[in-house]
Amino acid sequence: MKQDLTFINEKGSRCNHDLTVYALSTCGFCKKAIKFLKDNSIKFKYVYFDDLDSDLQNKIEETLKDKFDKRIAFPFLVIDDKRCLVGFNQEEWEEKLL
């Protein structure tokens, strides 16, 4: 699935985890999440889910639901391809990433 996507890579001096963010281009919480990562110089990659075609969106949703057993909401942060955070709660993100 990831090989079908073109991610935007953000460089940062903090690289403790492999982070992938699935975001919506119009979502205020997604914008806050991306700003949080950039402001804290955390290396990550992201893709705007709403810019993808519907077949790929469906494939991503199915894969994420199956892997993490979570409802899909945005932003959807995948950490080291092993766990995830759904939605942006700054305290939770600080606890897991800083």
C-alpha atoms as an extended CHARMM CRD file, in Angstrom:
* protein
*
        98  EXT
         1         1  MET       CA              0.0000000000        0.0000000000        0.0000000000  PROA      1               0.0000000000
         2         2  LYS       CA              2.6840000000        2.5200000000        0.9810000000  PROA      2               0.0000000000
         3         3  GLN       CA              4.4680000000        1.9110000000       -2.2930000000  PROA      3               0.0000000000
         4         4  ASP       CA              1.3620000000        3.2220000000       -4.1200000000  PROA      4               0.0000000000
         5         5  LEU       CA              1.5300000000        6.5430000000       -2.2960000000  PROA      5               0.0000000000
         6         6  THR       CA              3.5840000000        9.6710000000       -2.7590000000  PROA      6               0.0000000000
         7         7  PHE       CA              4.4220000000       10.9980000000        0.6830000000  PROA      7               0.0000000000
         8         8  ILE       CA              5.6200000000       14.4480000000        1.6190000000  PROA      8               0.0000000000
         9         9  ASN       CA              8.7750000000       13.9700000000        3.6810000000  PROA      9               0.0000000000
        10        10  GLU       CA              9.5610000000       16.4100000000        6.4660000000  PROA      10              0.0000000000
        11        11  LYS       CA             13.0650000000       16.4710000000        7.8160000000  PROA      11              0.0000000000
        12        12  GLY       CA             13.6410000000       16.9730000000       11.4880000000  PROA      12              0.0000000000
        13        13  SER       CA             16.4500000000       16.5940000000       13.9680000000  PROA      13              0.0000000000
        14        14  ARG       CA             14.3620000000       14.1770000000       16.0660000000  PROA      14              0.0000000000
        15        15  CYS       CA             14.1260000000       10.7630000000       14.4770000000  PROA      15              0.0000000000
        16        16  ASN       CA             13.1370000000        8.4010000000       17.3100000000  PROA      16              0.0000000000
        17        17  HSD       CA             10.3730000000        6.7020000000       15.3020000000  PROA      17              0.0000000000
        18        18  ASP       CA              9.2240000000        6.0320000000       11.7760000000  PROA      18              0.0000000000
        19        19  LEU       CA              6.1410000000        8.2600000000       11.6150000000  PROA      19              0.0000000000
        20        20  THR       CA              3.4870000000        8.3030000000        8.9200000000  PROA      20              0.0000000000
        21        21  VAL       CA              0.5690000000       10.7260000000        9.0740000000  PROA      21              0.0000000000
        22        22  TYR       CA             -2.6180000000       10.2780000000        7.0780000000  PROA      22              0.0000000000
        23        23  ALA       CA             -4.2810000000       13.6880000000        7.0450000000  PROA      23              0.0000000000
        24        24  LEU       CA             -7.0290000000       15.6630000000        5.3630000000  PROA      24              0.0000000000
        25        25  SER       CA             -5.9850000000       18.8640000000        3.6140000000  PROA      25              0.0000000000
        26        26  THR       CA             -9.0000000000       20.7530000000        5.0150000000  PROA      26              0.0000000000
        27        27  CYS       CA             -8.8510000000       19.4260000000        8.5980000000  PROA      27              0.0000000000
        28        28  GLY       CA             -7.8930000000       21.8880000000       11.3310000000  PROA      28              0.0000000000
        29        29  PHE       CA             -6.7190000000       19.1000000000       13.6550000000  PROA      29              0.0000000000
        30        30  CYS       CA             -4.5490000000       17.6640000000       10.8680000000  PROA      30              0.0000000000
        31        31  LYS       CA             -2.9760000000       21.0700000000       10.3090000000  PROA      31              0.0000000000
        32        32  LYS       CA             -2.2860000000       21.3920000000       14.0530000000  PROA      32              0.0000000000
        33        33  ALA       CA             -0.7580000000       17.9000000000       14.1360000000  PROA      33              0.0000000000
        34        34  ILE       CA              1.5650000000       18.6090000000       11.2200000000  PROA      34              0.0000000000
        35        35  LYS       CA              2.5290000000       21.9700000000       12.7310000000  PROA      35              0.0000000000
        36        36  PHE       CA              3.2380000000       20.2580000000       16.0720000000  PROA      36              0.0000000000
        37        37  LEU       CA              5.5990000000       17.7740000000       14.4010000000  PROA      37              0.0000000000
        38        38  LYS       CA              7.3680000000       20.5060000000       12.4160000000  PROA      38              0.0000000000
        39        39  ASP       CA              7.6290000000       22.8530000000       15.4180000000  PROA      39              0.0000000000
        40        40  ASN       CA              9.2450000000       20.0500000000       17.4230000000  PROA      40              0.0000000000
        41        41  SER       CA             11.6480000000       19.1920000000       14.5890000000  PROA      41              0.0000000000
        42        42  ILE       CA             10.3340000000       15.6350000000       14.3350000000  PROA      42              0.0000000000
        43        43  LYS       CA             11.0620000000       13.7090000000       11.1470000000  PROA      43              0.0000000000
        44        44  PHE       CA              7.8910000000       12.3190000000        9.5550000000  PROA      44              0.0000000000
        45        45  LYS       CA              6.0820000000       11.7380000000        6.2980000000  PROA      45              0.0000000000
        46        46  TYR       CA              2.5020000000       12.4790000000        5.4420000000  PROA      46              0.0000000000
        47        47  VAL       CA             -0.0850000000       12.2080000000        2.7190000000  PROA      47              0.0000000000
        48        48  TYR       CA             -3.3410000000       14.0460000000        2.2500000000  PROA      48              0.0000000000
        49        49  PHE       CA             -5.9240000000       11.2790000000        2.1970000000  PROA      49              0.0000000000
        50        50  ASP       CA             -8.5270000000       13.4480000000        0.4490000000  PROA      50              0.0000000000
        51        51  ASP       CA             -6.1590000000       13.9810000000       -2.5100000000  PROA      51              0.0000000000
        52        52  LEU       CA             -6.1170000000       10.2350000000       -3.2660000000  PROA      52              0.0000000000
        53        53  ASP       CA             -8.5370000000        8.4750000000       -5.5840000000  PROA      53              0.0000000000
        54        54  SER       CA            -11.4280000000        6.6650000000       -3.9260000000  PROA      54              0.0000000000
        55        55  ASP       CA            -10.1210000000        3.1520000000       -4.6710000000  PROA      55              0.0000000000
        56        56  LEU       CA             -6.8410000000        3.9310000000       -2.9300000000  PROA      56              0.0000000000
        57        57  GLN       CA             -8.6850000000        5.5830000000       -0.0300000000  PROA      57              0.0000000000
        58        58  ASN       CA            -10.7490000000        2.4230000000        0.4380000000  PROA      58              0.0000000000
        59        59  LYS       CA             -7.6530000000        0.2350000000        0.3070000000  PROA      59              0.0000000000
        60        60  ILE       CA             -5.8580000000        2.3840000000        2.9140000000  PROA      60              0.0000000000
        61        61  GLU       CA             -8.8840000000        2.4530000000        5.2170000000  PROA      61              0.0000000000
        62        62  GLU       CA             -9.2610000000       -1.3180000000        5.0550000000  PROA      62              0.0000000000
        63        63  THR       CA             -5.5520000000       -1.8990000000        5.6790000000  PROA      63              0.0000000000
        64        64  LEU       CA             -5.3900000000        0.4930000000        8.6490000000  PROA      64              0.0000000000
        65        65  LYS       CA             -8.5860000000       -0.8880000000       10.2240000000  PROA      65              0.0000000000
        66        66  ASP       CA             -7.3590000000       -4.4720000000        9.8890000000  PROA      66              0.0000000000
        67        67  LYS       CA             -3.8680000000       -3.7440000000       11.1920000000  PROA      67              0.0000000000
        68        68  PHE       CA             -4.7360000000       -1.5060000000       14.1490000000  PROA      68              0.0000000000
        69        69  ASP       CA             -8.3720000000       -2.4040000000       14.8920000000  PROA      69              0.0000000000
        70        70  LYS       CA             -9.2230000000        1.2990000000       15.1740000000  PROA      70              0.0000000000
        71        71  ARG       CA            -11.8130000000        3.4960000000       13.5620000000  PROA      71              0.0000000000
        72        72  ILE       CA            -10.4000000000        5.7770000000       10.9070000000  PROA      72              0.0000000000
        73        73  ALA       CA            -10.3380000000        9.4550000000       11.8440000000  PROA      73              0.0000000000
        74        74  PHE       CA             -7.8680000000       12.1580000000       10.9880000000  PROA      74              0.0000000000
        75        75  PRO       CA             -5.1160000000       12.7480000000       11.5840000000  PROA      75              0.0000000000
        76        76  PHE       CA             -4.1690000000        9.0680000000       11.7500000000  PROA      76              0.0000000000
        77        77  LEU       CA             -0.5650000000        8.6850000000       12.9490000000  PROA      77              0.0000000000
        78        78  VAL       CA              1.2360000000        5.3720000000       12.4530000000  PROA      78              0.0000000000
        79        79  ILE       CA              4.2650000000        4.8940000000       14.7270000000  PROA      79              0.0000000000
        80        80  ASP       CA              6.9290000000        2.3930000000       13.6160000000  PROA      80              0.0000000000
        81        81  ASP       CA              4.2230000000        0.5030000000       11.6950000000  PROA      81              0.0000000000
        82        82  LYS       CA              3.2650000000       -1.0660000000       15.0660000000  PROA      82              0.0000000000
        83        83  ARG       CA              0.8990000000        1.3360000000       16.8300000000  PROA      83              0.0000000000
        84        84  CYS       CA             -1.1730000000        4.3850000000       16.0440000000  PROA      84              0.0000000000
        85        85  LEU       CA             -2.7260000000        7.5240000000       17.4150000000  PROA      85              0.0000000000
        86        86  VAL       CA             -6.1190000000        8.5720000000       16.0940000000  PROA      86              0.0000000000
        87        87  GLY       CA             -6.9410000000       12.2700000000       16.1410000000  PROA      87              0.0000000000
        88        88  PHE       CA             -4.7450000000       15.0260000000       17.4930000000  PROA      88              0.0000000000
        89        89  ASN       CA             -4.4610000000       15.3750000000       21.2410000000  PROA      89              0.0000000000
        90        90  GLN       CA             -1.3300000000       17.4310000000       21.8810000000  PROA      90              0.0000000000
        91        91  GLU       CA             -0.6640000000       15.9900000000       25.3640000000  PROA      91              0.0000000000
        92        92  GLU       CA             -0.8880000000       12.4310000000       24.0460000000  PROA      92              0.0000000000
        93        93  TRP       CA              1.3700000000       13.2120000000       21.0850000000  PROA      93              0.0000000000
        94        94  GLU       CA              3.9050000000       14.9100000000       23.3940000000  PROA      94              0.0000000000
        95        95  GLU       CA              3.8820000000       11.8800000000       25.6980000000  PROA      95              0.0000000000
        96        96  LYS       CA              4.4240000000        9.3990000000       22.8360000000  PROA      96              0.0000000000
        97        97  LEU       CA              6.8120000000       11.4080000000       20.6640000000  PROA      97              0.0000000000
        98        98  LEU       CA              8.8770000000       13.7920000000       22.7940000000  PROA      98              0.0000000000
